[in-house]
Amino acid sequence: MTTISAQRLATIFVEVADTLTAEFDLIEFLHTLTTRAADLVNAAAAGLLLTDQRGRLEFMASSDENVKLLELFQLQNQEGPCLEAFHTGQPVINVDLGEASSRWPRFAPRATNAGYQSVHAFPLRLRSQTIGAFNVFGDTKGGDFQGPDVRIMQALADVATIALLQERAIRRAEALTEQLQSALNSRIIIEQAKGAIAQAHNVSIDEAFARIRGYARHHHRQLADVAHTIVTDPNSVNLTLPQ
């Protein structure tokens, strides 16, 4: 691995971590990660797999089309360095693809036919959680990753993992906030409908709510939808609501 300046490392790590912006683009981020990882070690190419909502690995990004096809082949055959790094949570280092047929009988020959001779893989992990992995392919035999090199590349993967998990958490929080706001808005319209029914039929608020719920169940409609109709177009709802 070529010696890397501290300034170059700092620039790459900041770029990878800088996901918390309004214009964050996940695909662009992952593509940047693969290209920077390959450039960092003067590798031929790099590719990245991430888990979906069901925990299954899916191809997400690569530094070139050749690696994309190889990553898809890896997933299709369920063998290869990314799969190994993902399932073990440990890096796969300095593998000579020409001698890896017993380890990956389908993947290794396919990779060498694609022009690659060595491979490394790093899990995208945080503590006990692993959300993917990325491959780094070389066009020379074996590999020359040493201890410090491995730690730098794994640190890059770890920072990317934290950034991705943070982004996912923000999206989930935003979705939850939207759901809560929608619920609050629905609650307001339901309260208005309860008051309208109570006044129109001279019944208690509880009785009015029971009638609205009964109407909604009978007509297979959402409470908020019925309430909105009562408030905005009362003539379209039979005000003698069934209990």
Secondary structure, DSSP 8 states (H G I E B T S, - for coil): -----HHHHHHHHHHHH---STT--HHHHHHHHHHHHHHHTT-SEEEEEEE-TTS-EEEEEESSHHHHHHHHHHHHHT-SHHHHHHHHSS-EEEEEGGG-TTTSTTHHHHHHHTT--EEEEEEEEETTEEEEEEEEEESSSS----HHHHHHHHHHHHHHHHHHHHHHHHHHHHHHHHHHHHHHHHHHHHHHHHHHHHHHHT--HHHHHHHHHHHHHHTT--HHHHHHHHHH-GGGS-SS---
